Amino acid sequence: MDQTLQTKIDALPHLPGVYQFFNSKGVIIYIGKAKNLKKRVSSYFIKIPDSPKTAILVRQITDIKYIVVKTENDALLLESNLIKRFLPRYNLMLKYGTTYPYLCITKEEFPRVFKTRKAFENSELYGPYSVAGTLNALLELIKAIYPIRSCRLPLTSESIAKGRYKVCLEYHIKNCKGVCCGLQSKEEYATMINDVRTIAKGNSHIVERYLLDNIKVLSEELRFEEAQRLKEKYDAIKLFRQKTVITTQSDANLDVFSCDSDSTAVYINMLHIVNGSIIQSNTIEYKKNIEEDESEVFSSGIIELRQKYGSTSKLVIVPFVPEFTIDGVEFVVPQRDYKKELLNLSIRNVMQYKKDKYTQAEKLNTNQRNYALMNEIREALHLEKLPHTIEMFDNSHISGQEAVAACVVFENLKPLKEQYRKYIIKTADSTDDYASMQEVVHRRYSRMIEENTKLPDLIVTDGGKGHISSVVSTLQSLGLQIPVAGLAKNDKHRTNELIYNNQIIGLKPQDNLFKFFTKMQDEVHRFAITFHRQKRSKKQIISELDNIPNIGEKSKTVLLQHFKSIDKIRTATLEELAEIVGGSRAKAIKAHLFIK
């Protein structure tokens, strides 16, 4: 993966939002939503793609942009808006509206209202709805308040005037006012549809008032079960009306600008809203001259971004009024309602952009330091290439008992813990460190050869010339030529030398080489000793209980579950033991553990 792309991924925030993947031509090829941007985007690159389409998509990604939002529901709505706007090649699911349900209003002379998962020509779609039950409840309530026709007749004023249709059952049960027969005027029907549009855009106060009034009436009449059913619908609609600014309650076209700055630059974000929906977000960075202040740069940024996106919006929302005017354009500093929420969203994105710039710069500096140190290792050991992958081995045992070994892996000088390996010494004399090292090295690299796994660029042993010789001879028997170095200790058992090709390289505590290799050494010690302690502790528990007559696996499990440890079993009274495993076994335990 390109290092610049990796740096961007590492700097992504753990926040909800929408991400956009770009190809080498700067074209958006995929748009997705995420509850956690960093986790979701990273998942494309850290695991094997689960489909050929995804694999092809990942190979084409050269740049990533994202928009931070307040909630996961906002991310869903914004994703839908952007997909409809840009129609990315790989968005086959949401592009055609087959994933989430929408509220559809047809563009007929007498429109119909219904739920759909498909896009229809000559229709208005509102949504998507992440919970289908919420849309079902909303439609049920809309039809209870507004007697909108449910038939599929191609109604026109002309066909109604000619008397082509007759009223149906829906009219007789008062679900429709008989618009097909001219019993309801076109103007009255259009008013109902406009109210439905208002509700669909998130202004569901009409429905809520209707429900609350009916709940109150039913409660006064002691019809509590019916009131509870309406209360559940009210809760669903209230949840639906969770505040979102991704699709506003107005069809206006407007721009939103915000800015932030530091000592060297001004960061300006623009949200471009068309027909009430956010379709674009972009943040740019301007280098600030000494004589310029933030307001001057902000004014220039507004002009440039509006020209870039060809914006003709007559309303511009800003945190403060800029020092210039545009003919026919009104600058507004909002104090409340959805305009204030839009400004807050823009501010959130510009601040996140600034934070990410700092994170990326810090990450880049860290990577540069690591590459410089890898180059220092290469020069110190006269290696042919940079040691991107380094592995270190260590043995651990007590007088040859429970002998184990461990291998830790560092990639680009960072621990790669999923590649760490633990080994139980099986064939070698456990008191012979050299033989143990040979066994472990042979097991590891013979398997890597068999599985065709990438071999390390450098192997380091926690030991001197003897350990190095053991590893080199084993590698030669496998037909491998991998550089092998060793860390030697002085009389005070402190690491002070790096040995390679029979050459001794002195290490000073203040050197970067010393700090890195001792870090690896501490890590392999920790990993090996932890494994050895686990194995020794397990063996100790097994040996204590397995030697007691008449104590089998079930009794042993019950004892450990109840008393938690051997020490507590040893100090338990005969009566306490008898309650768990019976009198005869309790006496056997007492006799074996020498407790009277």
ZIKAMO-V559759 format. One record per pair of residues at least 12 apart in sequence whose ideal C-beta (glycine too) atoms are under 8 Angstrom apart, sorted by the first residue. I is the first residue (numbers start at 1). J is the second residue. Records with the same first field share a line. If there is no record, write none. Layout:
# ZIKAMO-V559759
I = J  J
This chain:
# ZIKAMO-V559759
1 = 45
2 = 62
3 = 367
5 = 61  62  63  64
6 = 45
7 = 360  363  364  367
8 = 63  64  356  360
9 = 38  41  42  45  64
10 = 359  360  363
11 = 356  359  360  363
12 = 37  38  41  42  64  66  356
13 = 37  38  68  352  355  356
14 = 36  37  38  39
15 = 36  37  68  352
16 = 33  34  35  36  37  68  69  70  71  72  74  75
17 = 33  34  37  66  67  68  69  75
18 = 31  32  33  34  66  67  69  75  78  79  82
19 = 31  32  33  34  37  40  41  64  65  66
20 = 64  65  66  82
21 = 57  60  61  63  64  88  90
22 = 61  62  63  64  65
23 = 60  61  62
24 = 60  62
26 = 63
28 = 86  88
29 = 57  60  61  88  89  90
30 = 57  61  88  89  90  91
31 = 79  82  83  86  88  91
32 = 79
33 = 72  75  76  78  79
34 = 75
35 = 72  75
37 = 66  68
41 = 64  66
44 = 57  58  61
45 = 58
53 = 90
57 = 90
67 = 278  281  349
68 = 348  349  352
69 = 246  345
70 = 244  245  345  348
71 = 242  244
72 = 130
73 = 130  242  244
74 = 244  245  246
76 = 100  128  130
77 = 127  128  244  246  247
78 = 246  278
79 = 94
80 = 94  100  127  128
81 = 246  247  277  278  279
82 = 279
83 = 95
85 = 279  280
94 = 128
96 = 118  119
97 = 116  117  118  119  125  128
98 = 117  118
99 = 117  128
100 = 117  127  128  129  130
101 = 115  116  117  127  128  129  132  135
102 = 115  116  117  125  126  127  128  129  135
103 = 115  125  126  127  129  135  138  139  200
104 = 116  120  123  124  125  126
105 = 123  124  126  193  196  197  200
106 = 120  122  123  124
107 = 122  123  124
108 = 122  154  155
109 = 155  156  157  186
110 = 149  155  156  179  186  189
111 = 193
112 = 148  149  150  152
113 = 139  142  143  148  193  196
114 = 139  150
115 = 132  135  136  139
124 = 197
126 = 197  200  201  247
129 = 240
133 = 236
134 = 236  237  239  240
137 = 233  236  237
138 = 199  204  207  236  237  240
140 = 233
141 = 207  210  211  233  237
142 = 196  199  207
143 = 175
144 = 210
145 = 206  207  210
146 = 192  195  196
147 = 174  175  176  177  192
148 = 176  189  192  193  196
149 = 170  176  179  180
150 = 170  175  176
151 = 168  170  176  180
153 = 165  180
155 = 179  180
157 = 186
160 = 179  180  181  182
161 = 182
163 = 181
165 = 180  181
166 = 180  181
167 = 180  181  183
171 = 183
177 = 189
198 = 249
201 = 247  248  249  276
202 = 241  244  247  248  249
203 = 249
204 = 237  240  241
207 = 237
208 = 234  237  238  241
211 = 230  233  234  237
212 = 234
214 = 230
215 = 227  230  231  234
218 = 230
243 = 341
245 = 278  338  341  342  345
246 = 277  278
247 = 276  277  278
248 = 273  276  277  338  342
249 = 276  338
250 = 276  338
251 = 275  276
252 = 273  276  315
253 = 273  274  275  312  313  314  315
254 = 273  313  314  315  316  317
255 = 270  271  272  273  305  306  311  313  315  316  317
256 = 270  271  273  316  317  318  342  343  345  346
257 = 269  270  298  301  302  305  316  317  318  319  346
258 = 318  319  343  346  347  349  350
259 = 294  297  298  301  319  350
260 = 347  350  351  354
261 = 288  294  297
262 = 354
263 = 288
264 = 287  288
265 = 285  286  287  288
266 = 285  286  288  294  297  298  301
267 = 283  284  285  286  350  353  354  357
268 = 283  284  286  297  298  301  302  305  350
269 = 281  282  283  346  347  349  350  353
270 = 282  283  301  302  305  306  309  346
271 = 342  345  346  349
272 = 309  311  313
273 = 313  342
280 = 309
281 = 346  349
282 = 305  308  309
283 = 349  350  353
284 = 301  304  305
285 = 353  357
286 = 300  301
295 = 320  322  323
296 = 323
298 = 322
299 = 322  323  324
302 = 316  318  322
303 = 324
313 = 329
314 = 328  329  330
315 = 329  330  332
316 = 329  330  331  332
317 = 332  333  334  339  342  343  346
318 = 331  332  333  343
319 = 333  343  347
320 = 333
321 = 333
367 = 412
370 = 412  413  414
371 = 386  412
373 = 413  512  513  516
374 = 386  387  388  412  413
376 = 512  513
377 = 458  513  516
380 = 498  505  513
381 = 458  483  485  498  500  501  505
382 = 501
383 = 457  458  483
385 = 457
386 = 457
387 = 456  457  458  483
388 = 411  412  457
389 = 409  410  411  454  456  457  458
390 = 409  410  413  456  457  458  459  460  520
391 = 407  408  409  410  456  458  459  460
392 = 407  408  410  459  460  461  462  520  521  523  524
393 = 405  406  407  437  440  441  459  460  461  462  471  524
394 = 406  461  462  521  524  525  527  528
395 = 425  433  436  437  440  528
396 = 528  529  531  532
397 = 425  430  431  532
398 = 532  536
399 = 431
400 = 429  430  431
401 = 430  536
402 = 532  535  536  539
403 = 424  425  430  431  436
404 = 422  423  424  425  528  531  532  535
405 = 422  423  425  436  437  439  440  528
406 = 420  421  422  423  524  527  528  531
407 = 420  421  423  440  444  524
408 = 420  520  523  524  527
409 = 456
410 = 520
413 = 516
415 = 523
420 = 527
421 = 444
422 = 527  528  531
423 = 439  440  443  444
424 = 535
425 = 439  440
426 = 439
427 = 439
433 = 463  466  467
434 = 466  467  469  470
435 = 470
437 = 461  463  467  470  471  474
438 = 470  471  473  474
441 = 459  470  471  474  475
442 = 474  477  478
445 = 474  475  478  480
446 = 478
449 = 478  480
455 = 480  482
456 = 482
457 = 482  483
458 = 482  483  484  485
459 = 471  475  482  483  484  485
460 = 484  485  486  487  517  520
461 = 484  485  486  487
462 = 486  487  521  524  525
463 = 486  487  488
464 = 486  488  489  497  499
465 = 486  488  499  502
467 = 486
468 = 484  485  486  499
471 = 484
472 = 484
483 = 500
484 = 500
485 = 498  499  500
486 = 498  499  500
487 = 499  517  521
488 = 504
495 = 507  514  517  518  521
498 = 513  517
540 = 566
541 = 560  566
544 = 566
545 = 559  560  566
547 = 592
548 = 588  589  592
549 = 588  592
550 = 584  585  588
551 = 581  585  588  589
555 = 581  585
558 = 580  581
559 = 580  581  589
562 = 580
563 = 580
569 = 589  593
570 = 593  595
571 = 595
574 = 586  587  590
577 = 589  590
